[in-house]
Amino acid sequence: MKLKLHDRVDPKIRIKYRKLGKERVWGIAHSDGLIEIDPSIKGKKHLEIIIHEILHLLWFEASEEEIERKSIILTKALWKENYRRVEINEDLPLQDGTI
């Protein structure tokens, strides 16, 4: 299945942390760009869930299975390249010039 990227040029993605035990999920993506992540997840799982929820915002017509498959592929590739969450304030711009 060929997925079409969402036509919003710049979705304002915001991440908020809150306990999601009642919802029985690790993350939730809302159509307004808000992503809620359970603060209890760490490491590789944290990376997977953030990628998973961002993919929901970018490819909203994709099935859950497709999102899951793509998020796992991206997580494994980034983790293999030693991506880790580090809290450093580094203001290097992205490819589009934004920080």
C-alpha contacts under 8 A as a table, 3 or more apart, distances in Angstrom:
res1	aa1	res2	aa2	distance
3	L	59	W	6.83
3	L	61	E	7.72
3	L	62	A	6.78
4	K	59	W	6.63
5	L	58	L	5.86
5	L	59	W	5.46
6	H	9	V	7.97
6	H	57	L	7.61
6	H	58	L	5.05
6	H	59	W	5.57
6	H	60	F	7.04
8	R	11	P	5.89
11	P	33	G	6.23
11	P	57	L	7.98
12	K	32	D	7.73
12	K	33	G	5.51
12	K	34	L	7.92
13	I	33	G	4.50
13	I	34	L	5.81
13	I	35	I	7.10
13	I	54	I	7.81
14	R	33	G	6.13
14	R	34	L	4.86
14	R	35	I	5.98
15	I	34	L	5.98
15	I	35	I	4.76
15	I	36	E	5.85
15	I	37	I	7.11
16	K	34	L	7.28
16	K	35	I	6.17
16	K	36	E	4.87
16	K	37	I	6.26
17	Y	36	E	5.57
17	Y	37	I	4.86
17	Y	38	D	5.67
17	Y	39	P	5.48
18	R	36	E	6.59
18	R	37	I	6.22
18	R	38	D	5.24
18	R	39	P	6.05
19	K	37	I	7.61
19	K	38	D	4.87
19	K	39	P	6.33
19	K	40	S	7.55
20	L	23	E	5.33
20	L	24	R	6.26
20	L	25	V	6.04
20	L	26	W	6.42
20	L	27	G	7.42
20	L	37	I	7.47
20	L	38	D	5.42
21	G	24	R	4.90
21	G	25	V	6.72
21	G	26	W	7.99
21	G	38	D	7.93
25	V	28	I	7.33
25	V	38	D	7.91
26	W	37	I	5.95
26	W	38	D	5.25
26	W	41	I	7.48
26	W	49	I	6.88
27	G	35	I	7.01
27	G	36	E	5.44
27	G	37	I	4.46
27	G	38	D	6.21
27	G	49	I	6.27
27	G	50	I	7.57
27	G	53	E	6.69
28	I	35	I	5.64
28	I	36	E	5.14
28	I	37	I	6.71
28	I	53	E	6.51
29	A	33	G	6.96
29	A	34	L	6.07
29	A	35	I	4.49
29	A	36	E	6.53
29	A	53	E	5.34
29	A	54	I	7.27
29	A	56	H	6.66
29	A	57	L	6.70
30	H	33	G	5.69
30	H	34	L	5.21
30	H	35	I	6.12
30	H	57	L	7.68
31	S	34	L	7.17
31	S	57	L	6.83
33	G	57	L	6.77
35	I	53	E	6.69
35	I	54	I	7.68
37	I	49	I	7.62
37	I	50	I	7.49
38	D	41	I	6.26
39	P	42	K	7.71
41	I	45	K	6.32
41	I	46	H	5.41
42	K	45	K	5.98
42	K	46	H	4.90
42	K	47	L	7.97
43	G	46	H	5.33
43	G	47	L	6.59
43	G	84	R	7.26
43	G	85	R	7.53
44	K	47	L	5.17
44	K	48	E	6.23
44	K	75	T	7.31
44	K	79	W	7.00
45	K	48	E	4.95
45	K	49	I	6.17
46	H	49	I	5.31
46	H	50	I	6.28
47	L	50	I	5.33
47	L	51	I	6.22
47	L	75	T	6.42
48	E	51	I	5.26
48	E	52	H	5.98
48	E	71	S	6.04
48	E	72	I	6.43
48	E	74	L	7.90
48	E	75	T	5.32
49	I	52	H	4.87
49	I	53	E	6.11
49	I	71	S	7.78
50	I	53	E	5.34
50	I	54	I	6.16
51	I	54	I	5.18
51	I	55	L	6.14
51	I	71	S	5.64
51	I	74	L	7.59
51	I	75	T	7.35
52	H	55	L	5.25
52	H	56	H	6.52
52	H	67	I	6.25
52	H	68	E	6.47
52	H	70	K	7.83
52	H	71	S	4.97
53	E	56	H	5.05
53	E	57	L	6.66
54	I	57	L	5.16
54	I	58	L	6.33
55	L	58	L	4.99
55	L	59	W	5.72
55	L	60	F	7.60
55	L	67	I	6.41
55	L	71	S	7.43
56	H	59	W	5.37
56	H	60	F	5.04
56	H	62	A	7.44
56	H	67	I	6.81
57	L	60	F	5.55
59	W	62	A	5.64
62	A	66	E	6.10
62	A	67	I	6.44
63	S	66	E	5.19
63	S	67	I	6.31
64	E	67	I	5.12
64	E	68	E	6.01
65	E	68	E	5.04
65	E	69	R	6.11
66	E	69	R	5.13
66	E	70	K	6.17
67	I	70	K	5.26
67	I	71	S	5.97
68	E	71	S	5.20
68	E	72	I	6.17
69	R	72	I	5.32
69	R	73	I	6.37
70	K	73	I	5.11
70	K	74	L	6.21
71	S	74	L	5.18
71	S	75	T	5.95
72	I	75	T	5.03
72	I	76	K	6.07
73	I	76	K	5.35
73	I	77	A	6.26
74	L	77	A	5.16
74	L	78	L	6.10
75	T	78	L	5.26
75	T	79	W	5.91
76	K	79	W	5.14
76	K	80	K	5.96
77	A	80	K	5.19
77	A	81	E	6.38
78	L	81	E	5.05
78	L	82	N	6.54
78	L	83	Y	5.42
79	W	82	N	4.95
79	W	83	Y	5.05
79	W	84	R	7.21
80	K	83	Y	7.33
91	D	99	I	6.04
92	L	99	I	6.29
93	P	96	D	7.55
93	P	97	G	5.15
93	P	98	T	5.21
93	P	99	I	4.41
94	L	97	G	5.27
94	L	98	T	5.44
94	L	99	I	5.94
95	Q	98	T	7.45
